[in-house]
Amino acid sequence: MATVPRPIESELSEAFTQEAEVKTIGDVKRTAIVASVAFALFGVLDTILYPELYSQLLLTRLVVIAGNLLIYLSVHSRLGRLHSRTIAMAEYLLCGGSIVWMVHVTGGYASPYYAGINLVLLAFIFILPLGGTRTSIVCVLIYAGYITPTVLRADSIEDFPALLSNNFFLLATIGLVIMSAYLAERMRYHEFASRYRLAQANEELKTMDVLKSQFFANVSHEVRTPLTSIISPVQGLYQGDAGELTREQHQLIAQVYRNGLRLLDMINQMLDFAKYDARRMQLRLTWVNMLEVCEDMTTVFGDVCRRKGVQLRLDAAPGAIEAYLDREKIERILSNLLRNAVKFTDSGSIVVGLRAEGDSIVLTVTDSGVGIPTDRLDSVFERFRQVDGSSTRRYEGTGLGLAIVKESVELLHGTIDVESETGAGTTFTIGIPTNLDVLAPDAFIERREGDDRRRGEVDYSGPERRRSARRTDDFAHLSVRELALMESQSIETQLSDEIQAPQHVGEDATHVLYVEDNVDLRNFVYRMLGNHGYRVTVAHDGLEGWKAITSAEPDIVVTDVMMPHMDGFELLRRIRQDEQLRQLPVIMITAKSEMESRIEGLESGADDYLAKPINIRELDARIKNLIHMRKLKQSEAHARYLEQRIRELSFSFSRTLELRDRYTAGHSYDVLHYGSLIAEELGLPVDMTLRESLLLHDVGKLGIPDSILLKEGPLSSEEWEVMKSHAELGAALLRTFASFHTVSDIILAHQERYDGSGYPHGLKGEEIPLQARIIAVADSWHAMTEDRPYRKALRSEQAIAELYRNKGRQFDPRVVEAFLRGLRRQKRISVDEIHRAEYHAI
C-alpha cells in the first residue's frame, strides 16, 4: 500500500473503503444483468451437448437468473448498500457455484463445463473486483465445491490425466485471479490515495486562498488607518496650515506627502483586489449619465496631461447615454486606464471615446504611447503582471491596475479588449450592458425620486449645471488615487527643476555619483549627502550614469539596480571591465532584499550592497569606509611602488661598487643571502631595513681612492686608516635620504666588534644593532671563503674555526651559532666539519 503518515493512514483507508462500497453497488448491478444474459445465452450449449439433461440444466439457469434479480433488487435497499461487498461475494458464489453444479451433473471432473468456472472467475475479476481477500475466499469455496465430490468418489475416477489437466488449469486460473485481484486492489488504492491527497491539497489551497484574501483585506484595511493618520498632518504641513516652512523643509514634506498618497493608493488597490478575489464586491446601481462621468475623469487627468505635454480629449457621440450603472466601478475603470495611458505616453494624445451600440455602452481609451508587445497582450490583465518586468523597466507599479479593470468590467457583465502596436499606441475597448438592473438582480439599486423626470427630454431655461464638468475646481470629490496622481505630477515637476540646485561644498570634498530613476529618492539622497559634506552628481538611469562616470570622474558610485535603459548590474559590469575604472568603489541599492539579489550584486563586483529604504547615516558610513579602504589600497600600492624603487636603487648602489672592484663582484648579493639565512634562524623578519643594510653595507667604499681600494697587496697603516673610514662615508651618503636613516646607523656600526674593539665608535655587545652584528658575520664569512688578489679562499672547515676563535670577541656568539645552523640546514657544511673546526679553534 502507499506510504502515508500514520494520522492520515486510517482516514485514507476508511475513505477508500467507503468509495469501494459505493463503486461495488454499481458493479453488482452491472454484473447481475450481464450474468443473467450470459446464462440465458449459454443455455444453447445444453441443447447441443446434453439434450437429455436440458430440463435440469434449464432449471439451474432459471434459478441463477432469479438469484441475480434478487441481488439486483437487494442493492437498492439501505441494508444492501451497507453490505454491498458481501452481496458481491454472493453474486460470485451464485454464478460460480451454479457452474460447479452443472459440472457435476454433466460428468464431474471430465465435464467440458469446467471451463465455465474459468470463464466466470476471469470475467468477474474485471466487472466485479472484490479485492484480494474476498476474491481468495470466493475462489477457495468454488474450487472446494468442484473438487470435494470428485475426491469423495475417488473410486469412480477413470480418466486420471483429464482430472489432472482440468485441475491444473483451474488452479492456475484461480492463482492468476487472486494475484490480479491483489494487484488491482493495490493499484486502485494508489490511485485513490493520489486523488485523495490531491483533493485534500485542493481544499487546503482553497482554504489558504480564502485566508489569504481575508488577511490581505484585513492588513490593507488596518494599514490604511494609521497611514491616513500620517497623511493628514503631513498634508497640513505641506499646505502651510501649521506655519511657514523653509524651502528645504517644504520639499521634504512634499516628498513625504506625495509618497504617502501613492502608498495609500496602492493599499486601496490591494484592498479592492482582495475584495474582488474574495467575491465580496457588490454592484451599487444608480442612474448614471456616462457623458458626465467621462467629462469629470478627463478634467481630472487634463491637468496632469498638460504638465506632461500630452493632449487629452473626449470624443463622445451626440445624445445622452444613460443607464443604471455602478458609478464607482465606472470611475475606477476609467481612472486606471487613464493612469496607464498617462504613464506610458510621453508625447502625442490620449482620446476617451464614448458611444452607444445597441444595448451596450462602449468606452474606449486610446493613447499614442509605447504600446504593448504582441506576445504580452494575453497577459496584460493578469494580476501582479507588468508588461515590462525586467530590471531595466521604466515604470513603477503593483501590476494590479488592469487586473482590477478586468474584474470591474466582469462584475458589470461587460467585456474588455485590447489592441496595441509597439511604438504606436494602445486601445482598450469596454462594452457595458445598459440593462444591468435586469442582468444583476442581486445588485443594490438606488432609485431616487424624480428619476423619470431626469430621464426625460425636457429643456430648462438657464445654463445646465450638469453640462459642465463638476470636478474642474472641486477637488473635494477627487479620489485618493486621482489626488495622488495630480500631486505626484505637480511635485515631480518642481523636483525636476530643483534637483540641480548647487551644493555648498568644496571641490576637494568626496565626489559621489548617485544613479537613481526615482525622482523623490534621487532628490532626497542628493540633498542629504550634500548636507553630510559630499559633492554629489546625479543621474537618472544607468546609461546617463555611465556618461557621468566618464566625464565627472567620481570618487564613488551609488547606484540603484532596477532602472530604465541600463540597470545597475550592467553599469557595474561596464565599470569592472574598464581598465581605468575597475577600482572605482560601487555601492548597489535596491528594493529587492532577497539573498539572491545580494549575491548577484556582490558576485558582479559590487563593493557593498544596501536594501531600501535608505538610511542616510548608514550610507554615509559605508561611503566613508569604502573611500578609506580605497585610499588605504592606494597607499599600499604607493608603498609597494616606493619599496620597489628603493630596492632597485639599492641594487644600483651595490652594482656600482662591484663595477669598481672586479674582485668583489657579487659580494653584496652573497652577503644578502647569508644575512637573510641568519635572520631566519633567529626568527627575525627579512624586512626592507635588513635587506638594504646587507646590500649597501660597503657603499662607503665608493669614496675610497682606487689606489687603496684596488691595491693587490697588504695596506699600510695609513692606507688602512683611510679604508676604515668607508663605514662613516657610507652612513653619511645614505643619511641624506630620509627613508635610509635607520640603514645608515646599521652600516655605520657594521665594523664594530662584540668586545668593543671595533670602529668607528667602539660599541660593545648589545650596543651594536643586531642587523650590524648579522652583517659582521655574513661579511666575514664571504671574505674568508672567496679568493682575493693577495690570498686564496679558506676551506669551510678553516672558516668555521675562524668564526669560533673570534666568537665573543669580534662576533656575537648567538649570531655565529645561528649562521652555522643555517649552513648545516642547507647542507653547505657538515657536522663533522663543525666538530673539527671547534677542535682546531681551541
N, C-alpha and C positions, 0 to 999 in steps of 0.2 A: 504494500500500500504506500501511498505518497507520504513522505515525511513532513509532518506539520508540528507546530508547537503543541504541547500537552493540553493547555487550556482550550485550544481550538479543536483538537482531535475528536473529542466526544461530540461537540456541536456538529462537526463535519460529518461524522458517522451517522448521527441522528438525522441530519438533513438529507444525507444520501439514502438512508432507509426510507424516509418519507417520500422522496422523489421516486424510488424504486417501486414502492407500493402503488403510487398513483399511476406510474407507467404500466405496471403489471395489469391493472384493471383493463386498460385498452388492449394490451397484448392478449389477455384471456378472451375478450370478446372476439377479436380477430381470429384467434386460434379455434375457438368453438365453431365459428362459421366455416373456416377452412376445413377443419376436421370433419364436420358434418357433410360437406360437399364431397370431400375426398372419399370418405367411407361409402357414400352412396354410389359414386362413380366406380370405385374398385369392386363393387358388387358384381360387375360384369364378369370378373375373373371366376367368381363362384359358379356361374352357369357353364363356364368352359371347362374348368379344372375338376370341379366336384359337383356335378349336377345332382347326384344322389343326396348330397348334403345341403342343397340350396336353401331349403326351408329353415334348417337350423342356423345356417350362416346368415341368412336374411334377418332372422330374429335377433341375432347378435348385433348386426349392423343397426337395426332399428333401436335397440337398447342404447347403443353408443350415441346415436343421433338424439334420442330423447335425453340422455345424460348431458350432452352438450347444450341442449336447450335449457335444461335446469341450471347448468353452470353459467350460461349467458345471462339468465334472469337473476341469478344469485348475486352477481357482482353489482347489480343496480341497487341492492339493498344496503343499508348502513352497515350491517354486520358483515356482509360480503366485502364491502370496501375496506373494512378494518382488517380482514383476513384474506386479502386478495392473493398473496403469495401461497397461502395454504390451499386455496381453491385452484391456483395454477398447478400445484403438485397433483391435486385430484384430477385435473384435466390430463396431465401427463399419464397418470396411472390408468385412467379410464381408457384412453386410446391405446397405450402400450399393453395394458392388461387384456384388452379385447383381442388384440393381435395374438398374444400368447395363448389365449383360449382357443382361437382359430387354429393355431399351430397344433395344439394337442388334439383337436377334433379331427384335423386333416392328416394325421400320420405322425404326429410327435416330432422327434428330433430330425426326421427326414423330410418333413413338410417344407415345400418351397415358400410357404407363408412366413418362414423365419426372417426372410428378407424384409418383410413389413416392419418387424421390430427395428431393424437398422434404419429404415426409412423414417419411422416415427421419431426415433432419437435424433437423427441428423436434422430433420425438418424443424423439430421443436427448439433445437439449440439456436436457431435464427429467429423463429417467430414467437417463441415463448421462453426467453432466457430467464433462468431461475437463480443463477449464482452457483458457485462450486459446491457448496454443502448440500443444498436441496437437490441439485442435479445428481450428486453422488447417491443420495438416499433413493431417489426415484429409479436410477439405473440398477442399483443393487436389488431393489424389490422386483423390478421387471425381470432381471436375469434369474432371480430366485424362482419366480413363477415359471420361467422357461425350463430351468434345469432340474428342479426338485422332482416333478413327476417322472422325468426320464431316469433319474437316479433310483427312485423308488421301484421302477420296473426295469432294473438293470438286466434281468434275465431275458428281457424281450428285445434287447439290442442286437440287431442282425448286421447292420452296416456301420461298423465302428469308425472307419475313415470318414464317412459322411458326418457322423456325430462330432468327430474331432474337428473337421473342417468348419462345420457350421459354428461350433463353439469358439473356434479361433477367431473367425471373422466377427462374431457377435461381441466377444470380449474386446477385440481391437477397436470396434466401433464405440463400445462403452468407454474404453480408455481415452479415445480421441474426444468423445463428447465431454467427459469430465474435465479433461485438460483444457479444452476450448472454453468450457464454462468458467473455469477459474481465471483463465487469461482474459476472457471477455469481461468478467466482473472487475478485474483489476484495471483494465483499460477504461471501463465505464467510471470507475472510482477516480482514476487520474483525471479523466475529462471533466467529471463533476467537480473535483477539487479545484481544478483550474477555473471553471466557471464560477464556483462558489467564492473563491478568493478574489476573482475579478469583480464579481458583484459587490462583495464587501468593500473592495478598494473604491469602486464607483460610488458606493454610498458614503464612504469616508470622504471622498473628494467633494461630493455634493454638500456634505455637512461642513467640510472645511471651506468650501466656496461661500456657503451661507454665512459662516462665522467670519470669513474674511471680509465679506461685504458689510456685515454688521460692524466689525471692528474698524473697517475703513471709514464708514459713515460716522461712527462714534468719535473716532480720533479726529477726523476732519472737523466735526462739529465742535469738539472740545478745544481744538487748537484755534478755531476761528474766534472763540470768545476772548481769550487773552490777547489775540492778535489785534482784534478791533479795539481793545482797551489800550493797546500800544499806539495804534494808528491815530486815535482821536487826539491825544495830547500832542503827538508829533505834528498832526495837521494844524493844531492851534499854533504851535511854534513856527511852522512853515509859513502860515498866513499872517503872522505877526500879532496874534491875539495876546501873547504873553510878553510883549515888548520887542523892541528892535534888536536884531541880531547883527553881528558883524558879517561881512561878506563871506568869509570862510565858514563861519558857523551856519549861515543860511544855506550854503552849498552842501554841507554835510547833512543838515536836517532835510534838505530837498532829496538827497540820495536815500536817506532812511525812509522818508515818506513815500517816495516813488516805489522803492523795492518792497516796502510793506504792503502797498496796494497790489503789486504784482504777486506777492506771496498769497495775499488774501484771494486774489483772482484764481490762482492755481488751486487753492484749497476749495474754493467754490466749485471749480470744475471737477475736482476729485469727488466732492460731495454729490454733485449731480450724477457723475459716473456711478458712484456707489448706489444711488437711488435707482438708476436705470438697471444696474446689474442685479439688484435685489427685487426688481419688478415692483418697486414701491412708488413709481412716478405715476401720477394720475392726471388725466386731462381736466382742465377747468375752462369750459367753453363760454365765451361771451360774444356778442355781436361785434365783429371787428371789421373796420374799414382798412383794407390792405394798403391802399394808397397812403393813408396817414402813417401806418407803420413804416412803410418804405421811406417816406419823406423824413420821419423822425430819425431813422437809422442813418440815412445819407447825410443828414445835418450833423449828427454826432461825429461821423467819420470825415466830414468835409474839411474841418479844420486840420485834422491830422494829415489828410492828403495834401492840403495846400502847403503845410510845412515841409512835406517831403517832395513837393514839386510834381504831384500826380493829380490828374484831373478825375474827379468823381462826379458822375451824373446819374440821374434816374430816368429810365426810359419806360414810361408806363402807358399802357393802352388807354384810350379815352373811355370815359364812363366809370361808374362806381363798381368796385369789385369788393363785395361784402359777403360775409358768411359767418356762421357760428364756428369760431376757431379759438385755440388757446394762444392768446396774445403773447404770453411769456415765452412759450416754446417757439413761436414765430420769430420773436426778437432774438432769442438765443441762436436760432439757425442763422439769421442774417448777421448777427454780431460776429459769430465765429467765422463765417465765410468772408465777411469784410475784413476782419482782423488778418486772416490768412492772405487775402488779396493785397492788403496794405503792406504786410510783412515781406511778401515775395515780389513786389512790384516797385522797382526803383525809378522808373520813368514811364510815360505813356498815360494810360487811362484805366479806370475801373467803372464798369457800367452795371447798374442794377436794373434788371428787366422785370416787368410785371404785366401779365396778360391773363385773360380767361380763355380756357379751351374746354368747351362742353361743360361737364360737371366738375371741372378741376380748375384750380388757380395755379398758374405756372410762374415760378420765380426763377430768375437766372442771375448769376453773379459772374461777370466776365472780366478778366484782367489781362494786361499785356505783359505779365511778369515772366519769370524764369521758366515756367512750365514744369510739367511732371514727366519724367521718362516713361515710355510706354510700358516697360516691364515693371513699373511701380504702381500703375493705375489700379490694379486689382487689390492692392493692399493699403490704399490711402485711408480707408475708413476703419482699418483695424486699430484697436486700442493700443496705446503706447508705441505705435509705429510712426516713424518720421520718414519722409521721402529721402532725406539725406541723413543717414545715421552714422556717418564716418566721423573721424576725429578732426576733419577739416570743414565740418559743416558750418555754415554761416549764421544760421538762425537757431534761436533757442526755443524751447517749448516742451510741454509734457507729453505730446503725442495723443492728447485726449480730445482736442477741439473737433476734428472731423468725426471721431467716433461718437461724440455727443450729438453732433449734427445728424448723423445717420439714425441714432437711437430716437431723437426727437421726431424726425421725419416718419419713422416707422410707427411711433406712438400716435402720430396724426394720420395713420393709414395712408401715407403718401409714398412717393417714390423719389429717388435721387440718382442722378447720373453725372458722370464727369467725363469731359473731353479735354484733351490737352496736347500741346505740341511743344517740345523742348525749345526754349528760347522765344516762343511766340505767344505764350499765354495759356490760360486755363478757363474753362467754363463749367460751372456747376449748375445743373438744371433740376429743380424741385417741383414735383407735382403734388398738390394737396387737394383732396376732395372737398366739395362745398357742402356735403351732407353729413358732416361728422356727427351731428346730433342724432342721426339715424344709425351710422356705422359704429358709433361708440355709445351704446345705451348705458354703460356704467359710468360715463363721464358726468361730472357735475356741470350743470348748465345754469348759468346766471342769466335769468330773464328779467330785464328791467322794465318798469312801466314806461310806456311810450316807445317801445321798440318798433312798433308798427309805424308810428309817426316818423321816427328817424329813418326807417327804411323807405318811406315814400318819396316820390319825386316831387317835392314841394319847394318852390322858390321863396326865399325870405328876403326882406329888404335889408340893406346894410351889408357890411362886409361879413363874409362867412368865417367865423372864428376857427372852424375846423379845417379850413383850407390852407392855413399856414402851419408850418412845422412847429409843434409845441415845444421842441427841445432846442430851439435856436439860442435862447438865453437862459432857459430854466434848467440849470444843471442839477437841481434837487431831484429830478426824475432820472438822472443817469444811473445806470447800474455800476457796481463796483468795477467790473471788467472794462466798461467803457471809460469810466473815470480814470482807471489805471492807465489805459492806453493813451488818453489825451495828456495826462500828467507826464507820462514817460516820454512822449514825443517832445513836449514843451521843455522839460528839464534836460533831455538829451541834447536839444539844440543849444541850450545855454552851455552845457558842459563841453560840447564840441568846440565852442568858441573860447572857453576859459582854460582848457586843458594845457594850452601852451603859454600860460602866464609865466613870466620869468621867475626864477628861484634866486633867492638872495644867499648864494653860497659861493665860495671861492673857486677859482679854476683848478686849484690843487686838491679839491675835495674828491673823494672816491666817485667815479663816474659809473652809474648804474643804468643799464638799458632794460626797461621794463616792457615786455611784449604781452599784450592782453587785448582781446577783442571786445570785452565788456566795458562800455564807456564809464559806468559807475565805478567799477573796481579800478579801472585804469586811472581815473581822476583821483580816487581816494589814495591809492598807493603812491601816486605821483606826489601828492601834497604831503603825505605823512613821511615819506622818505626824504623829501625836501626839508621838512621840519627837523629830521634827525641829522641833517648836515650833509646829505648826499647830493651830488649833481645828477639829475635824472633826465634821461631821454626816453620817450615813449614811442611805441609802435603798435599799430592796430592789428597786425597779424604777422605770421612767420615770415612772409615774403618781404614785408616792409622792415621787419626786424633784421633780416639778413642784410638788406641795403644799409641799415643804420650801423650794423656792426662793422661793415667795411669802410664806412665813411666817418662815423663818430668815434671809433676806437674806444669802446667802454672798458672799464676795469672788470666788470662782472655782468652777466646776463641773467635776468629773472624772467622766465617765460611760462605762459600758460601752455597746456597740452592741446586742448581742442580749440582750434582757430581756423577760420576760412583761409583758402588759398594755399597755406602751408602750415601744418600743425607743428607742435613743439618738438616732436620726435624727429621730424625731417630737418628742422632748424638745427637741432643738436647734432644730427649726423653731418650736416654740412660743416659745422664748426670743427668737429673732430677730424674731418677729412682734409681740412685746410692746414697746411704745414705751419703757417704763421699764427693760426688762431687756435690750434688744438689744445693749448694750455689755458685757454680762457675759461675761468670758472663759470659754471652754469647751474642755476637752481631751477628746478621744474616745479610748477604749481598746478594742481588740478582739483576738480570737484570729485573725481573718481578716487575713492580711498581704498579700493581693492588692492590686495597684496600683489596681484599680477601686474597692475599698472605701475606700482612702485618698482617691482623687479624689472619691468621693461625699461623704465626710465633710467635706473641705475646701470643696467646692462648696456644701455645705449651710450653710456659715458657721462651721465649727469653727476655732478659733484654732490648734490643734495636734492631732496625731494620733500615738498610740503603739500599737505592737503588743505583744501579750502574748508572753512573760512580762514582767511589770512590773519594771523596775529602779527601786527607790525613790529612789536618788540622782539618776537621770535625771529621774524625775517631779518630785522636789524642785526640780531646776534649772529645769525647764520652767515649773513653777508660779511660781517667783520671777521668771523672765523675763517671763511674762505679767503678773504683778502689777506689776512695774516698768514695763512698757510701758503698762499701764493708768494708773498714776499719772502717767507722763510725758505721756500723752494728756490726762489731766485737767488737768495743769499747763499744757500748751499751750493747752487750751481756756480755762482761767482767765486765762492771759496775754493771749489774744486778747480776752477779755471786758474785762480791765483796759485794754488798749490802746484798745479802742473807747470805753470810758468816759472815758479821758483825752482822746481825740480830741474827744469830744463836749464835754468840759469846756473844751478849748482853743477850740473854735468858739464856745462860750458866752462866754468871756472876750473874744474878739475881737469878737463881735457886740455885747457890752455897750459896748465902746469906740465902735463905729461908731454906736450909737444916741445916744451923747452928741454925737458930732461928725458931723453930717449931711454935711459937706463931704468927709469921707474915707470914705464908705460904700464897701465892697468893697475898701478898701485892703489889708487883711490877706490876703484871698484872692488878690489880684493879686500881692502880694509873694511869697506861697507859690508861685504859678505861676512867676514869674521866677526865684526861688531854686532851684526844682526843675530848671528848664531849665539853669541854670549848673552845678548838681551833676552832671547827666547828661553835660554836655560835659566836665567834669573827671574823669568816671569814678567819682564818689562815689555811694554808695547813698543814696537819699532815705529815710532811716530816721526813726523817731519823733522822735529828738532834733532833727534838722534841721527836720522839719515843724513841731514845736511852737515851735521858735525863730523860724521865719519867721512863724507865725501870731501869736505873742504878743510880738513884738519891741517893740511900742508899748503893752503892757498897763500900763506905769507911768504913762501919761497919765491913767489913772483917778484918780490923786492930784493932778493939776494942776487948779487952780481954773478954773471956766468963763470967768472974766474974761480969763484968759490963753489958755486952750485954744481958745476960740471967738472971740477977737478977730480982726476982719477986717483990721485994718491991721498995719503992722510993729510988732514988740515992742521995748520999751525995753530998755536993758542990764540993768536989774533984773529985768524980766519974762523976759528971755532966760535969766538965771541960774536962775530958777525952772523954766523949761521944760527946761533941760539936766539937771535932777535926775530926769527921768522914767525914765532908764535905771537909776539906782540904786533908784528906787521900784519899778520892775518886778522887778528882781532880788531885792529884799528880799521882795516879795509872793510870788514863786514859790519862794523858798528855804524857806518854811515847809512845802512839800510835798517829801517825801524823793525822789520819783521825778522832781522838776524841778530838782535841784541843778545838773546839767550845763547845762540850758536857761537857768537863771538866770545862770550865768557867761557864756554866749554873749550874752544880752540886755544884760548889764552892759557888754560890750565892743563892742556894735554901732555905737557912735558914735565909737569910736577911729579915728584916721587912720593911713594906711600910713606916713606920715613922722613919726609921734609927736606931732602937734599936736592930737590929738583929746582927748576927755574920757570918763570921769572920771579915769583914771589915766595918760594919756599913753603908752599902749602903742604899740610900733612894729613894723612888718614882721611877721615870723613869730611875734612875741609875741602878736599878736592871733589868737584862734581862727579857723580857716578858715571856720567857719559864720558868724561875725560879719562877716568880710570879704565873704562872699556876700550877707549881709543888707544891708550898706552899699551895694553896687552896685544890688541889686534895689529897695531902698527909695528910693534917689536917683532911679533911672530912673522909678519910678512917680510920685514927687513932681514931676519935671520934665515928664512927659508928660500930667499931669492938671491940669484947671483948679483954681485956688484963688481965694478971695474977693478976694485982694489982687493976683492976676496971672493971666494966661492961660497955658495949656499951651504948651510949646515943641514945635516940629516935631521929627520924628525926627532929621533932619539936625543940628539945633541941639543936641538932647540928646546925640547921639553925639559931637559936637565938645566938649561939656562933659565927657563921660567921658574923652576923650583929653587935655584940658587938665589934668584932675586925676589922670590915671594916674600912679602912682608917688608922688603926694603924698597925696591923700585915699583913692584906691582902689588895691587890689592889681592890678598890670598883668595878671597871669595870669588873674584873675577877670574883668577887663574884656574881654579877648580871648575868653574862653570864652563870656561873655554875648552878645557881638556875633555869634560863630559860631552860637550857638543861634537868635538872632533871624533871622539870614540863612537858616538851615536851615528855619525855619518861615515864611520869606518875609514877615516883618514889616518888614524893611528890605532895601534893595538894595545891591549892591556899589558902585554909583555914589554912593549916599548916604554910604557909609563913606569913599570916596576924597575927596569934597568936604568931609566933616567933618574929616578929617585935615588938609586944606589950610587950613581956617579955624582949626583949633586951633593951627596953627603961627603 
